[in-house]
């Protein structure tokens, strides 16, 4: 990815955000990684600086990831969004697919993050 790329990591777990950040930077140290702790904060941050990719947890207090992704999709239809969750229920997958979202299952590991980053580069 070029040096100008930025990624927003949205998860209510600080540990998960740090893990995802480390996985991203281990592959592409030049990427700017921003963080948000919930859906509302994610929408606000995207409005200030449009990232090249959003990693979004599904289950968060306040506005959840699917609701936030739906709002972001309406305002920024081309924004790549990858849902990150341990919730792999069919309804969640179906809604993510309808919104055109990628899906990354928890537990997060470097290989899963790198595979998604590779698809973004293609």
N, C-alpha and C positions, 0 to 999 in steps of 0.2 A: 504494500500500500504506500502511496506517496506520503511525504512528510506532512502534508496538509490535512490528513484524515483525522477525524475526531469521533469518539464513541461515547455515548451516554450509557452508564450502567445504573439501572434502577432496581433496587432491592431494599426491603426494610432491614435486612440483616447486614450490618457493617462488615462482618466477617465474609459473607458472600460477595459483597462489593469488592473487598480487598483481594479475594481469591480470583475473581474475574479480571480485575485490573492486572494482577500479576501474570495471569495467563495471556492476556492481550499483549502486555509489554514484553513478555518473554519471546513472542513471535515478532513483534513490530515495535521496537523501543521508541520510535519517533511519533507514534500515535498519541494524540491528546485524549486522555480519559477523564471525563466528567462523571460525577455521581449524583444520584437523587435517591431519597429514602422512601418515596411514595409516588403515586400517580399524579397527584396535584403538582408536586415539585418537578416531576418530569415534564409535564406540559409547560410549566413556567420556563424551565431551562431551555427546552426546544424552541420556545418563542423568542428567547434571547439569542441563542446560537444554534442553528440547525446542524445537528451532527450527521455524520455519514452512515451511522448505524446506531440503533438503540437495542441494548439487552434489557429486557423487562421481565421482572418476576411477576407471576400471576397473582399470588396471594399476598396482599399487603393491607395493613390497616388504612382506613380512609378509602380513597379511590384505588381499586384493584388494578392489576395490570391489563386485563382485557378491556375494561372501561377506558382506561387511559390510552391504550393502543387504538381503540375505536375512535376516540377524539383526535388523536394524532393523525390517524389514517384519513379522517375527513378533511383536516387542514393541510396535510402534507402527504398526498397519495403516493408519492414515489419514495418516501422515507423507509428504508429497510428496518424492520423491527423483528427481533428474535425473542420469543417468549421463553423464559427460563422457569421451569417448575418441576416439582415432584408430582404435581397433579396431572396425571396423564389420562384422565377420564376422557371418554369419547366425546362428550359434549364440549369439553375445553378444547380438545384437538380440532373438532369440527368448527367451532367459532373462530379459532386461530386461522384455520385454513380459509374460511369465508372472508376473513379480513386480509388475507394474503401475507400472513406472518410465518416466519420460520419458527421451528420448535426445537429447543435444546432441553433435554431432560436432566434433572438433578439426580445424583450428585454431579456437580460441575467438575470437570477435569480439564487439564490443558489440551488433551487431544480433541475433545468436543468443541472447545473454543477455537482452536486452530483450524478445525475442519470448517466451521462456520466462516471464519475470516477468509479462508481459501475460496469459498463460494462467492464472497463479496468481491474478491480480487478478479475473479473470472469474468 
